[in-house]
Amino acid sequence: MCIEKNPWERSIEFHGHSCPGLAVGYRVAGIALKKLKEYRAVDEELVAIVENDACGVDAIMLLTGCTLGKGNLIYRDHGKQVYTFGSRNSNRALRISVNGEVLHRQDPGVAELRKKVFGGAATEEEKKKFYEYQASRTDQILNMPEEDFCVTEEINFKMPDKARIFNSVQCGSCGEYVMESRARVKDGQVVCIPCADNYSRG
């Protein structure tokens, strides 16, 4: 008999492993769906703006249905644990800011332990200790009260236009096809961005 996986198990499977960062995105997605009274987007019913490219974004994509491919996931490289979700159905939007104290609070010595683990210099005992700590932090994030985890506010939000499909044109330099809206002109020729940026003085 096949037992269906729960949303957290599916998030781990999609991401590849369990970690505190994934737990952050899982909580954020759950809070957004609950407060907006929404379900996973089939098309572009929901829009998510994420301000980092960390582990949690995988859980957000899986649970909310906001993805790069559908055009309803927008990435802003701000390096912040801040997420905005908009519902086209209700024309409501939320901004969720994760409590930085939650993310950066750690036991003494963990930073050094992390360096050793990811640098390949940790002993088996040190690895075991680090991953036990990570599991404990993950559990803490998944189960802490919402008011301790983040600040959520309903905001005025202009929904971005729905994703468009553009024609492709052939790059006059490399011969590969590029979305028309991303093409450039170089020496009177239509080219892709990498070819346009290929400037040499030699």
C-alpha positions as CSV (number, residue, x, y, z in Angstrom):
1,M,0.0,0.0,0.0
2,C,1.3,3.4,-1.0
3,I,1.0,6.0,1.9
4,E,0.7,9.5,0.6
5,K,3.4,11.9,1.9
6,N,2.4,15.0,3.9
7,P,3.3,18.5,2.7
8,W,6.5,18.6,4.8
9,E,7.6,15.3,3.5
10,R,7.0,16.4,-0.1
11,S,8.9,19.6,0.6
12,I,11.9,17.6,1.8
13,E,11.7,15.3,-1.2
14,F,11.5,18.2,-3.6
15,H,14.4,20.1,-2.0
16,G,16.6,17.1,-1.3
17,H,17.0,17.2,2.4
18,S,15.5,18.7,5.6
19,C,17.1,21.9,7.0
20,P,16.1,25.0,8.9
21,G,16.0,27.1,5.7
22,L,13.5,24.7,4.2
23,A,11.4,24.9,7.4
24,V,11.3,28.7,7.1
25,G,9.8,28.6,3.6
26,Y,7.4,25.9,4.6
27,R,6.1,28.0,7.5
28,V,5.9,31.2,5.3
29,A,3.9,29.3,2.6
30,G,1.5,27.9,5.1
31,I,0.9,31.2,6.7
32,A,0.3,32.9,3.4
33,L,-2.1,30.3,2.1
34,K,-4.1,30.3,5.4
35,K,-4.3,34.1,5.7
36,L,-5.2,34.7,2.1
37,K,-7.6,31.7,2.2
38,E,-6.0,30.3,-0.9
39,Y,-4.9,27.0,-2.3
40,R,-2.0,26.0,-4.5
41,A,-2.1,28.0,-7.7
42,V,-2.9,26.0,-10.8
43,D,-2.0,29.0,-13.0
44,E,-1.3,32.5,-11.8
45,E,-4.0,32.9,-9.2
46,L,-1.2,33.6,-6.7
47,V,1.9,35.7,-7.0
48,A,4.9,35.4,-4.8
49,I,7.8,37.8,-4.5
50,V,10.8,36.4,-2.7
51,E,13.7,38.5,-1.6
52,N,16.3,35.7,-1.4
53,D,17.3,32.5,-3.2
54,A,17.7,30.4,-0.1
55,C,16.4,26.9,0.7
56,G,13.0,28.1,1.8
57,V,12.0,29.2,-1.7
58,D,11.8,25.5,-2.8
59,A,9.0,24.9,-0.2
60,I,7.2,28.1,-1.3
61,M,7.2,27.0,-4.9
62,L,6.0,23.5,-4.1
63,L,3.2,24.5,-1.6
64,T,1.9,27.7,-3.3
65,G,2.4,26.8,-6.9
66,C,4.3,30.0,-7.6
67,T,7.1,29.1,-9.9
68,L,9.6,30.8,-12.3
69,G,8.2,28.7,-15.2
70,K,4.6,30.0,-14.7
71,G,5.9,33.5,-14.2
72,N,4.1,34.0,-10.8
73,L,7.4,33.8,-8.8
74,I,9.4,37.0,-8.8
75,Y,12.9,36.9,-7.4
76,R,14.4,40.1,-6.0
77,D,18.0,39.7,-4.9
78,H,17.8,41.7,-1.6
79,G,19.2,38.9,0.7
80,K,16.3,39.3,3.1
81,Q,13.9,36.8,4.6
82,V,10.9,38.8,3.4
83,Y,8.1,37.4,1.2
84,T,5.1,39.1,-0.4
85,F,2.1,37.1,-1.6
86,G,-0.8,38.5,-3.7
87,S,-4.1,36.8,-4.6
88,R,-5.7,37.7,-7.9
89,N,-8.9,36.1,-6.7
90,S,-9.4,38.4,-3.7
91,N,-7.1,41.2,-4.7
92,R,-5.4,40.9,-1.3
93,A,-1.7,40.8,-0.5
94,L,0.5,40.0,2.5
95,R,4.1,40.9,3.4
96,I,5.7,38.3,5.7
97,S,9.0,39.3,7.4
98,V,10.7,36.4,9.3
99,N,12.1,37.3,12.7
100,G,15.8,37.6,12.2
101,E,16.5,36.6,15.8
102,V,14.9,33.2,15.1
103,L,17.2,32.6,12.2
104,H,20.4,33.8,13.7
105,R,20.1,32.5,17.2
106,Q,22.5,29.6,17.6
107,D,24.4,27.8,20.3
108,P,28.0,28.8,20.9
109,G,30.4,26.9,18.7
110,V,27.9,26.1,15.9
111,A,29.4,28.6,13.4
112,E,32.8,26.9,13.8
113,L,31.2,23.5,13.5
114,R,29.4,24.5,10.3
115,K,32.6,25.7,8.8
116,K,34.2,22.3,9.5
117,V,31.3,20.3,8.2
118,F,31.0,22.2,4.9
119,G,34.7,22.6,4.6
120,G,35.1,18.8,4.7
121,A,37.3,18.9,7.9
122,A,34.7,17.6,10.4
123,T,35.0,14.3,12.2
124,E,32.1,11.8,12.1
125,E,31.2,12.8,15.6
126,E,31.3,16.5,14.7
127,K,29.0,15.8,11.7
128,K,26.6,13.9,13.9
129,K,26.5,16.8,16.4
130,F,25.9,19.4,13.7
131,Y,23.1,17.5,11.9
132,E,21.4,16.8,15.3
133,Y,21.6,20.6,16.0
134,Q,20.1,21.3,12.5
135,A,17.3,18.9,13.1
136,S,16.5,20.5,16.4
137,R,16.5,24.0,14.8
138,T,14.2,22.7,12.0
139,D,11.8,21.3,14.6
140,Q,11.8,24.6,16.5
141,I,11.0,26.6,13.4
142,L,8.2,24.3,12.4
143,N,6.5,24.4,15.8
144,M,7.1,27.9,17.2
145,P,4.1,30.2,17.6
146,E,3.5,32.3,14.5
147,E,3.9,35.6,16.4
148,D,7.4,34.6,17.4
149,F,8.3,33.4,13.9
150,C,7.3,36.4,11.8
151,V,5.5,39.7,11.3
152,T,2.7,39.5,8.8
153,E,0.9,42.6,7.5
154,E,-1.8,43.1,4.8
155,I,-0.5,45.6,2.3
156,N,-1.7,47.5,-0.8
157,F,-0.1,45.8,-3.7
158,K,-0.3,46.3,-7.5
159,M,-0.4,42.9,-9.1
160,P,2.2,42.4,-11.7
161,D,1.0,41.7,-15.2
162,K,0.5,38.0,-16.1
163,A,3.4,36.3,-17.8
164,R,3.7,36.8,-21.6
165,I,4.9,34.6,-24.3
166,F,7.4,36.3,-26.6
167,N,8.6,35.4,-30.1
168,S,12.2,34.1,-30.4
169,V,14.8,35.5,-32.7
170,Q,18.1,34.0,-33.9
171,C,21.3,35.5,-32.5
172,G,23.4,36.8,-35.3
173,S,26.6,35.9,-33.4
174,C,26.2,32.4,-31.9
175,G,23.1,31.3,-33.9
176,E,21.1,30.3,-30.8
177,Y,17.5,31.5,-30.4
178,V,16.7,34.1,-27.8
179,M,13.4,35.6,-26.4
180,E,12.8,38.8,-28.5
181,S,12.3,41.0,-25.4
182,R,15.8,40.0,-24.2
183,A,17.6,40.4,-27.5
184,R,20.2,43.2,-28.0
185,V,21.6,45.0,-31.0
186,K,25.4,45.0,-31.5
187,D,27.0,46.4,-34.6
188,G,23.6,46.5,-36.3
189,Q,23.0,42.8,-35.6
190,V,20.4,41.2,-33.3
191,V,22.3,39.2,-30.6
192,C,21.6,37.5,-27.3
193,I,22.8,39.0,-24.0
194,P,26.0,36.9,-23.6
195,C,27.1,37.8,-27.2
196,A,26.2,41.4,-26.6
197,D,28.4,41.5,-23.5
198,N,31.3,39.7,-25.2
199,Y,33.5,42.8,-25.5
200,S,37.2,42.3,-26.2
201,R,40.0,44.7,-26.9
202,G,42.4,42.0,-28.0
